[in-house]
Amino acid sequence: MESKISISNLNFYYGKEQALHDITLEIPERQVVAFIGPSGCGKSTFLRTLNRMNDTIPIAKADGTVLIDGKDIYAPNTDVVALRRKVGMVFQKSNPFPKSIFENIAYGIRINRMYENKADLEQKVGKALHDAALWDEVKDRLNTSAFGLSGGQQQRLCIARALAVQPEVILMDEPASALDPIATQKIEELIVELKKQYTIVIVTHNMQQAARVSDRTAFFMLGKLVEYNATQKMFTNPDERLTEDYITGRFG
Amino acid sequence: MSNKESLHRRRKIVSSLTTTITAVCAFFAIAVLLIILSYIFVRGIASINLQFLVDTPKPVGEGGGIGNAIVGSVLMTLLACVIGLPIGIGAGVYLAEFGENLFGKTVRFLADTLIGVPSIIVGIFIYTLVVLPMGRQSGLAGGLALAIIMIPIVARTTEEMIRLVPDSMREAALALGAPQWRVTWNIVLPAASTGITTGAMLAIARISGETAPLLFTALNSRFYNYFYDQPMASLTVQIYNYATGPFDVEHKMAWAATLILITLILAINILVRFLTRKRF
């Protein structure tokens, strides 16, 4: 299996405080990798190092290497804008723009100049909405505000928005944590569907969710990677005692 | 049981008391404004007619109006907006998005100070800087003085409004590969537009009511003047002149001009709200 992302000896600091300790991890192409662990264990921080979202925090500093398709994204000549186009992101809280449903999806296509004419733009917006399994619900109201959608629909809109710029990797930071079980199920089905085309990294607090959608699971604690294994093995016969305690809820 | 009931009753009394007290406060806040507005309306409406709106001031007893003052006020406010709004909004964007450094902190402090400076000092400043070199008072000088008053107000309100835009929205745009300037320009600014408009309206209302900075800079004029290089009449200075005159007919015209000024500010407010209303 080809590695899409390969992280070695990554350390991460917020000022003097070290948030990640010496992480080494391979993320295979077109698979779903889940990050689990207690709150504050660094899994979200780690996710955000993969598209350099942490750059927006002035005191944050990373060392070590993160290779995506063999290229070090922390090399000084990295084009962060291009990186983020390639590595899309979906956030914990759905965050649509205060624009119409259509314009939410069109935004990324427009700023990256990925369309030839109006018809092409409409076609690409439609495809993204189809791929996010949202088209049938919004096709008659594309020009209405995105805030009129339900929470689950808004989150799928954010997924569609990320898909629209044709990324290769999608990072999801607890994408279903604010949704009800039915909306969550839709997102999970979507993740399994998207795996055919995209490499997906998902942070989740929901262990059943990790078990259901992921191929591999990484367990983090206190900024350290405790165990990284095939999900099946992780949830039935983990190598580490700590992992087993966490997964079975026998913690502390 | 009875203890529970008395607790319940107490809670209801406190709740209705709080509602009543705040409602009374709200009533007083709006009542003063209503009294002022209705008083101005009653005193002013009688003297308003078409003649009054289009005529220039004439010697006492020959009628006269405020036509040139309306034009002057509009022209100088317009000039102040053309200069003050872009600079003020631009400065506000800088302070909110990039202003966490020494320069930003200095600018913020100076802007706050400038907001508190009496407006007549701004008039004297422009008098020294523009009026003396030009050799005469002018609409240009008046507009500049108003712009200077406007800039810090617009800058600070813009900054506050932009800070209210949630970071998650910025992150969403950044994660799509949007460069920082695009995030600011077509995500943050539109999201904050309603608040920025409110700030701009407050600033426009404030400068429309200024008299002191215009006394030194635009002076006044008895004639229609559409050009910025000559002294210019304004509603506020005209009101001052009429109100301080010895004759009752002048006082009536001062009331009428005040009513016109308030109506103009209200009209601009409604128009701008309509034009910049939120569609999403």
HADDOCK unambig.tbl for C-alpha pairs under 7 A between the chains (distance, minus, plus):
assign (segid A and resid 81 and name CA) (segid B and resid 177 and name CA) 4.55 0.50 0.50
assign (segid A and resid 81 and name CA) (segid B and resid 178 and name CA) 6.46 0.50 0.50
assign (segid A and resid 81 and name CA) (segid B and resid 179 and name CA) 6.34 0.50 0.50
assign (segid A and resid 82 and name CA) (segid B and resid 177 and name CA) 6.26 0.50 0.50
assign (segid A and resid 84 and name CA) (segid B and resid 175 and name CA) 5.46 0.50 0.50
assign (segid A and resid 84 and name CA) (segid B and resid 176 and name CA) 6.11 0.50 0.50
assign (segid A and resid 84 and name CA) (segid B and resid 177 and name CA) 4.92 0.50 0.50
assign (segid A and resid 85 and name CA) (segid B and resid 176 and name CA) 5.51 0.50 0.50
assign (segid A and resid 85 and name CA) (segid B and resid 177 and name CA) 4.74 0.50 0.50
assign (segid A and resid 88 and name CA) (segid B and resid 175 and name CA) 6.01 0.50 0.50
assign (segid A and resid 88 and name CA) (segid B and resid 176 and name CA) 6.34 0.50 0.50
assign (segid A and resid 89 and name CA) (segid B and resid 175 and name CA) 5.87 0.50 0.50
assign (segid A and resid 95 and name CA) (segid B and resid 168 and name CA) 6.21 0.50 0.50
assign (segid A and resid 95 and name CA) (segid B and resid 169 and name CA) 5.82 0.50 0.50
assign (segid A and resid 95 and name CA) (segid B and resid 172 and name CA) 6.74 0.50 0.50
assign (segid A and resid 97 and name CA) (segid B and resid 169 and name CA) 6.56 0.50 0.50
assign (segid A and resid 98 and name CA) (segid B and resid 191 and name CA) 6.38 0.50 0.50
assign (segid A and resid 98 and name CA) (segid B and resid 280 and name CA) 5.86 0.50 0.50
assign (segid A and resid 99 and name CA) (segid B and resid 280 and name CA) 5.54 0.50 0.50
assign (segid A and resid 100 and name CA) (segid B and resid 280 and name CA) 6.54 0.50 0.50
assign (segid A and resid 108 and name CA) (segid B and resid 176 and name CA) 5.73 0.50 0.50
assign (segid A and resid 111 and name CA) (segid B and resid 178 and name CA) 6.57 0.50 0.50
assign (segid A and resid 145 and name CA) (segid B and resid 280 and name CA) 4.88 0.50 0.50
assign (segid A and resid 162 and name CA) (segid B and resid 176 and name CA) 6.54 0.50 0.50
